[in-house]
């Protein structure tokens, strides 16, 4: 990216002042190295977002930002409905409520290494993964509606997981005001066999060792101890969410024209929040988010069953579950007043600070666990929200490493089998339905997640608690 148009506010904060149609500035969080590595399209997309009606404060990009559909991946923007604010399907993305959940095992790394092959094979057998993967659950239409309203709570009520899991899930596992009536038959059809499946692309299930603790007191509250094993699940709403995004992106293009909203990029199509189209999308998006929450809850239950099979009876309590492709209605302090805003986070993670009313009692003093997924074979991180990040990013942080090359470029540069062999030499076992998928997700296709996390902390968006290293990775 050419930084000549940017003003550097701090060592890690860059600003594009309003120009032309922009109603607010664009703000990027990055080191000089990371911002130079960002594609120029990120800045163009932020400028387009900053031109939308009702935008509040600024259009933000997290340190892992890269080009995406409409919004950059790593993009954050909030809109005020009272000021004509809009909602955009491109601001949420195609994998609605894609997110990460991390579970604690209490096992030490040496216990897992002793059964590493057996555990890897058992997890790959138990959790369907890959393009078009299907699970053992087949939903009827009435049951689909109940799932779309109930989310993870629906899954728990059907025996998948534990009631106290819900206390550790964003929105308590159930996004309110979901509207299944705005989910098409095609979307329902795509999902009827996909509950409890990982899918493909960058989705994964990882068995990870806690290899470094940065804040022992907070790590203890989170249940993280050096040398112990956790399990992280990264997936979303599968075919249903993709279909919702596809359909509403088309609908919003017509809606923008009908409501007189000038759109320079068709991928940034939007509708007023309180329009018929805007409210229909929000209802459908919330239902798709509940699908993702239910999906991760079911996978968690399958993981528990598998660990019980390999290691004997154990609970695997949930640390936290947070989405990074979502639009949430939230209250934020803007100057000396509280505003109700619709915060789009696309490839960005909510990072609530200590004392926030949405957090369970045990996290009131620490802030929210912020789960940052790495790339296959590299580190992942657990961060925590901090008190003064609201004015910086609407309490948002990065979500991962961020791609530095496309999937097609990666597939040309690496062979999947070679990637698997190299990782095996480091005692990291990969199980995947597709060699090409492994090549597309090769570690070298991404930025260095440690650099991204370091900038996130230096920017005061969140703070480091622990670093995790993979032992097993199940890929689609």
Secondary structure as UniProt FT lines:
FT   HELIX           3..5
FT   STRAND          7..8
FT   STRAND          13..16
FT   TURN            20..21
FT   STRAND          25..29
FT   HELIX           32..37
FT   HELIX           41..49
FT   TURN            50..51
FT   TURN            53..54
FT   STRAND          55..66
FT   STRAND          73..79
FT   HELIX           81..83
FT   STRAND          86..88
FT   HELIX           89..91
FT   TURN            96..97
FT   STRAND          99..108
FT   HELIX           109..113
FT   TURN            114..115
FT   HELIX           116..126
FT   TURN            131..132
FT   HELIX           141..157
FT   TURN            158..159
FT   HELIX           163..168
FT   HELIX           170..173
FT   TURN            176..177
FT   HELIX           180..182
FT   HELIX           185..191
FT   TURN            192..196
FT   TURN            201..202
FT   STRAND          204..213
FT   HELIX           216..222
FT   TURN            226..227
FT   STRAND          228..235
FT   HELIX           238..258
FT   TURN            259..260
FT   HELIX           266..268
FT   STRAND          270..272
FT   TURN            273..274
FT   HELIX           276..311
FT   STRAND          318..323
FT   STRAND          325..334
FT   TURN            335..336
FT   STRAND          337..346
FT   STRAND          349..350
FT   TURN            354..355
FT   TURN            357..358
FT   HELIX           361..363
FT   TURN            364..366
FT   STRAND          369..372
FT   TURN            376..377
FT   STRAND          380..384
FT   TURN            387..388
FT   HELIX           390..393
FT   STRAND          396..397
FT   HELIX           407..413
FT   HELIX           416..424
FT   TURN            425..427
FT   STRAND          429..432
FT   HELIX           435..440
FT   HELIX           443..445
FT   HELIX           449..458
FT   TURN            459..460
FT   STRAND          463..475
//
